[in-house]
Amino acid sequence: MTAHIENLDIPAGMEITGELPDGAEKVLTPQALELIVELHRKFNGDRLERLEARRVRQQEIANGADLDFLPETKEIREDETWQVAPPAPGLEDRRVEVTGPTYKKMTINALNSGAKVWLADQEDANTPQWDSVIGGQINLLDALTREIDFTSPEGKEYRLAPDEELPTIVVRPRGWHMPEKHILVDGEETSGSLVDFALYFATAGQLQVEKGKGPYFYLAKMESHLEARLWNQVFEHAEDAFGLARGTIRATVLIETYPAAFEMEEILYELREHSAGLNAGRWDYIFSVIKNFRSRGADYLLPDRSDVTMTVPFMRAYTELLVRTCHKRGAHAIGGMSAFVPAKDPEANEAAFAKVREDKSREAGNGFDGSWVAHPGMVALCKEVFTETLGEAPNQIDNKREDVSVTAAELLDVKSTPGAITEAGLRTNINVGIQYLRAWLEGNGAVAIHGLMEDAATAEISRSQVWQWLDAGVELDTGKTVTRELVQQIVAEEVAGLPGEASDWKDATDLFLSVAVAPDYVDFLTLPAYAKMA
């Protein structure tokens, strides 16, 4: 059953090309659509400029420039007086956050998980399939009006727990780089970021205000404080348009790109009235290290993904600096996602829980105020671990970590990462990448593979490592050199071991090879993948 486009009050200059799912009119309201038009006309040009600035910086790095703290913003870093806004209602205690896509069943499970925050993901754990873009917004709205329910094909019913037991919702819109091709303004594709923001802010976000909270967001894949400034301008425009007080909107920024790690304080400064802190987006961060320094030789060659843990020097430097920066400015520091998921095998399950406990204990001990898990089954463990450190306190922002002093050289010290580049690691990257891309093309953005919850960020690591190892002509532990022919051979062998026919995997295989062995590196695999979606 579908809604009908003729029943919508579409502003002048806007065209909606996607078929509307049932209930779409609840989120494609006149106010929401008008806000999309306003934001596109006012800010899309600036967004495109910021994307071009990314390209310029990447070229400078390729030509030999290193990242460093910005001299032009030294005064902001050295000014000890400024602080971000105090925690917003519902965001004081964030000791455990569960992340997941906004599909109906997962919406209910996440909200019933016992977490303090649900990261309702319209980005890496989701796909930009049109039904998901609009359907996710409908599910968020229905969750807040308690009109959401789900019955599985097996007859199992899913219902929401009482309101007082539900976590605070924080929505992650798509990154600045992603377009929304089904909504055009003045003949131009709109920004996935602005569409996701506007649809939530104008509908479910207003219900959050009525409930005494607010429209809260996670901001993904930013690379500079100027990109944060652009988001702040968007927030101010939306608050003014809807008559809301400054600071009603709050945003946590994922520090998940290499360039952003050198601009943490500036990012907090730009968003300070709207800031809800920073998050250590570990998987995208590893991807960004490869992406930005992919052609800079052996000093930036990372070993197998499984060897790049949070305790290796460059990752530890990044997380230590993040906690220090946040607490210095009165902001929450949120730890990274644990990708482990509960397993049916008791021995594997015990190992998964032990790894999550170790990961979260390290984060709590380092001063983080909370952390992410990717599965509701890990919420209780994460909460327990952080409570061992926090007790009844909602956070540990008062732990200023003044012992921390991180240099640019330490952030850039990739070459000290221990580990090996192995044929098994190459095979895992290929296997996981192809399995994930098939699921993504079919509309599923969060997939459990080999005991880990994979999303677009981990798929980016997989294909980027293959590209970098191929480009560098790396010799594997088996003595084989990574060549295009070897990659193609392993792809064929790995696909042969997957269930079904080879034809079932053709689209995913072709897409993986197009971003893993192409001469030119593709910035985001989701861009050519999105082009294949209807």
N, C-alpha and C positions, 0 to 999 in steps of 0.2 A: 504494500500500500504506500502511496506517495502523496506528498502535498503538491499543490499546483502553483506554478510560478505566477499565474494571473491573480492569485489571491494575496500576493505580497505587494506592499507599497514600496516600490523600488525607486530610489532617488534618480533624478536626472543625471545622466552621464554614467550610470552603472549598468552593467550587464551581468547576469548570472547564467552560466552555460551548463552547469551541472544539474542532473535530475535531482529533485528534492525528496529526501526521505520523509516518511510520516513524522509529523510533529515539527518539521523544520520551521514553520511559521512562529513557533514559540521562541526561537533564538534569532531568526532573521526578521527582527522587529524593525519598524521604521527608524527607531532611535539607534539601533545597532548598525543598520545599513548606512544611515546618514553619518554616523561616526566613522565608519570605514572610508566613506568618500572624503570627509574632512581630513582624516589622517593621511590618506594617500596623497591628496593634493598639497598638503602642507609639508609632509615629511619624506615622501618617497624619493625625491631628488637627493635629499641629504643622505638617505640610506644608501643609494647607489654610489654617492661620493665616498662614503665610508668603505664600501666594498672595494672600490677602486684603490683606496688608500691601503687596504690589505694587500692587494696585488702588487703595489709599488714596494711595500716593505718586504714582501716575500722575494721580490727580484733583488732588492738590496742585500738580503741575507744570502741569496744564491751567489751574488757577486763578491761575498766575503765579509760583509758587515755582521757584527755580533749584536745581539740584543743587550740593552743596558737600561738602568734607571734613567728617566728622562731629566736632562738638565733644566729644561724649561718649566718643570713642575717641582723643582727642589724646594721652593718655599712652602708648598702644600705639605710635603713630607716632613719638613722641619718645624712647622707650626704645631706646637703641642696642644693648642687650645681647643681646636674644633673636635666635635663629637657627632656621631650620627644620632638620629632620633631614638628615643627609648623604645624597647620592644612594643609592638602593636598588640592589641587584644587578641588572644589566642596564639600568640607567637612567643610568649615568655619562656615556655618550657618546650624544648624541641629535642628531647633526649633520644627519641627514636622517630625516624621518618620512613615511611614506606613509599616506594615509587612504583608506578605502573601506569599502563594506558587507561584511557577512559571508556573502554568497552563496558557494556552494562554489567556483566557478571563480575568483572575485575573492579569496577567502581564499587559495587556492594561489598566485595571481599576486602578491598582496601579500607573502606570506611568502617568495616566491622573488625578490623585487625587488632585494635588496641593501640595503634600508633598515636603519637601526639600530632603528627602532621602527615597528610597524604599529598605527595607530589603527583598531581593529576597531569599526566604527561601527554601533551599534544606534539611532542618532539621525538626524542630518540627511541622511546619504547612504543611509539605509535607509528603509524604510517600516514602520509598525507593523502591517502585515498579519500575521495570526496565524502563518501558515506561516513568515514571515521572523523573527518574534520567537523561535519555538522552533527553527526550522531553523538560524538563525544560531548559537544556543547549541550545537546538535549539531555544527555545523562547527568551532566553536572547540575543543570537546572532542576531536573526531576528529583535528584538526590536531595536538593535543598528544600523542595516542596514535599518531600517524602512520597512522591508518586512513582518511585522506581521499584521494580521487582523483576525477578527473573526466574524462570523455570527451565531447567536443563532438559535435553531430550530424554534423559532417564527418569524425569519426574521430580528431581530434587529442586526444592524451592529456596530462593535466596531473598531475604528480607533485611531491611536496615535495623540495626540496634537503636535504642533510644537516643535522641539528639545529644544528651549530655555525655554519652559514651563515644561520640564520633570525633575523629581528629579534625583539625583545622585544614581546610583545603587550600593548597597553593598550586596554581596552574603554571605549567611550563609551556609557553608558546614556542612555535618554531623559531629557529635562529634567523638572523637578519638576511642570510643568504638565500633562504627558501622562498620561492614565489608561490602565489595561489592563482593557478591558471583558470579556475572556474569562476572567479569574480574579477571582472574588468572594470576599471574606472577610466573614462575618457579614452577607451580603446587599449589601455595598458594593463598588463597583469599586475595584480596587487601584491603586497608583501604578506607572506604567510604569518610573519610575526604580528603585523598590525591587524590582520583579519582575526587571528586567534585571540589577541588581546581585546579587540573591540567587541567581539561576540560575547565573550565572558563578562567583560566589564559592564556592558550595557544591560545584561540580563541577570545571570546568576550573581554577578558581583554586586548588583544593587540589593539583592536579597541578603547578601552577606553584611552589607552596611546596616540593613534593618535589624539583623540579628546581633548587632553590636561588634562585628568584626570588620572585615573590609575585603576588597578585591586584592588578593595577594598573589605574587608571581615569582617564578624562578626564571632568570634570564640566561639564555644559553649561548655559548660559543662566541661571546664578545672578545674582541682582540685589543681594545683600547678604551681609555677613559672618554674619548670623544664619542664612541659608540654608546657608552653609558649616559653621556650628556644628552644624546638624541633620545634615549628612552625616557630620561627625566623630563624632557620637553613634551614628549607624548603624554606622560602622566599628568603634567600640569594642564595641558589642553583638555584632557578627558575630565579632570576634576572640575575645571572651570565650566565646561560644557554641561555638566550634570549638577552643578552647584554644590560640590563637595569640598570640605575643608582640605587645605594643603596637607599632604601626608596621609590622607585616607588610604591611598594606594601604597603598598609596600612591596619591595622586591629584594630577593636574595640573588646575588650574582654568582653563577658558577665560574670559578677560576679554572677553566678547562682548556685554555689555549696558552701556548708558550709566551706569546707577547703580553698577554694580560697579567702574567705572574710578575712582570716588571712594573705594573701600573695598579697594584691592588689599592694603595692608599688613595690614589687619584680617582679610582672607580667609586670607592666609598664616598669620597668628597663630592663627586658630581651628583650622587644619588642621596646625599645625607638626609634630607627631609623624608625621603621615600625608602631609605635603606633598611633592609632586614638582615644584613650581613653577607658573608661570602661562604661558598661551598667549595670543597676540594673535589672537583670533577675529574677523578683520577684517570678514567679510561680515555676520555677525549684529550686529556692532557698528554698522555703517552702518544696518542695519534698525532697531536699537534707538534710534538717534538720531532717526530719522523717527517711530518709534512713540511715543516719550516726549514729543517736542516738536512733534507733527504739527499742533497747532492754535495754535502760538505765533507765527505770522506769518512775515514775510519773512526774519527773522534765522535761521530754521531751515529754510528751503527749500533743499534740496540740488539741484544740477544733475544732468544725465544721469549715470547710474551710472558710465559709462566715464570721467567726469571726476573722480570721487571716488577719487583715488589715495592711496597711503600717504604721499605727500609733501605733501599739503595740510595747512594748519596744525593743525586739530583732530585729524587722524589721526596726524601726527607727534608731537604732544604726548602723545597716549595711548601710543604705542609707546615713546617715550623714557622716560616715567614707568614703564612696565612693566619695562623692562630695569633701570633704576635701583632700583626696588623689590625685584625678585627678587635681584639681586646683593648688595644691601645686607643681605639676610637669608640669603644662602647658597643661594639656590634657582635652578633653571634658568629661563631666559627663552626660550620657544620662539616662533618667528615664525609668521606667518599662512600660510594655504593659497594657493598659486599655482594658479589655476583653469585655466591654459593646458594643453592636451593636445597630444601629437604629431599632426601633420596628414599626410595622404597627399601633398598638394601640396608640393613642395620649397620653394617660396618662402614659403608660409604656415608651413611647419615651421621654416624658418630664423628667421622673425619671432617665432614662439612661443618658441623656445629663447633668442633674444636677450632677450625680455621676462623670462623666468624668470631668466636670468643676472643681469640688471639688478636684479631684485627681491631675489634672494638675496644678491647682493653688497652691496646697501644694508643688508640685515638683519645680515649678518655684520659689516660695518663699524660698525654701531650697537651691537654688543655682544651680539646674540642668540647663544644656544648651539646653535641648530639651527632647522630650519623644516620646514614641511609641503609636500608636493606631492600632487596629486590623481590622478596617473597613474604607474604603475611606470616608464614610459619617461622620466620626468623625474628619477628617483632619482639616477642617476649624475651628472647635471649639478649638482644641489643638493649632493651629497656633495663634488664637486670644488670648488665655490665655497666651501663652509664650510671645507674642508681648506686652502685657500689662506690663510685667516685663522687657523685653529686649529692647523694642522700636526698633530703627534702628540698634542697635548693633547686630553683628552676634551671639554673645554668651556672657556669663558672667564669663569666665575663670578668669578674674581679681578679682572676688569675692572669696577670698582665704579661707573663712570660718575658720579663725584662732581661732574662738571661740570653735571649735569642738575638743574634745579629747575623744576618745572611747577606752575603755578597753576590754580585752578579756572576762572578766566576763559579760560585758554588751552585747557583741555579743552572749554569751552563755545563756543569761537570758530568756530562753523559758518559764520557769515556771511562769513568771509574765504575761503571755498572758491571758487576760480575755476571758470568754466565756464558753460554755457548750458543752458536747458531747451528741448529741441528736439522737433519732431514726430518726427524719426527716433528720438530717445530714447524717446518715448512708444510708438512702434510696436515698438521692441525689447523694452520691458518687457512689452507685451501679448503679443507673439509668443513670447517665452521663457517667460512665465508660463503660458500655455495649453499649450505643448508639454510643459513640465515637469509640470504637474498631470495631464495625461493619463498620462504615464509613471508618476507617483506612484500614481495610482488603480489602475494595472495592476500595482503592486507593485515598481516600480523607482525607487529614491530618488536615484540618481546618474546623470545623463544628460549626454552631450556634445552641446551645442547651439551652433552657430556657432563652433566651435573652443574653447569653454570648458566645463569640467565644472561643470554646474549641480547644486545640491542645494537642500534646503528653505530654507537661509539666503538664497541668491541669488534664489529665487522670492519670498521675503518682501520683499526690496528692491523687486522688480519691481512687486508689487501694492501695496505701501505708497507707492511714489512716485506711482503712478497716483491713489491715494486722496488723497494730500496735494495734488498738483497740482490735482485736481478740487475739493477742498475750498477751496483758495485762489483758484480761478478764474485760474490762471496763464495768461499770454499766451505762446504758443510763438514760436519764431523765424520761423515762417511767418505770424505775425499772427493765427492762430486762438487762440481762448480754449478752455481745457480745460473741456468740459462733459460731462454724462452722455451726451448725444446724440453728441458727437464720439467719446467712448470707445467707445460701442456701434458707431458707424460703422466705426472703425478695427478693432475686434474682428472685425466681419464681413469686412472686406477682408483682414485677416491670415489668418483661418481659411480663406478662399477660396483662398489661396495655399499652404496646407499640403496634403500628400498625402492621398488618400482622399476620402471624402465628408464633408460638413458634419456628418452624423449621428454620424460616428466621433468628432468633437470636442465633441459636445454636453455631455456630463457635465463635461469639463474647462472648457469655455467658461462654462457656468452657474456652476460653482464659482468661477472667476476673477472673474466679474462680481459674485458675491455678496460677495466680500471686497474688491473694487476700487471699486465705485460705491455700496455700501450707505451709508445715512446714518450709521450707527454703525460705528465702526472695530472690526474683529475682532482680538483680541490675537494670535492665532496662526492662520494659515490651515490648519495641520495639524489643528486641532480639528474644524472642520466637515468637513474632508476625511476624517478618521478616522471620523466619524459615518456617512459613506457606505460605509465598508468593512464587509464581512460579519464 
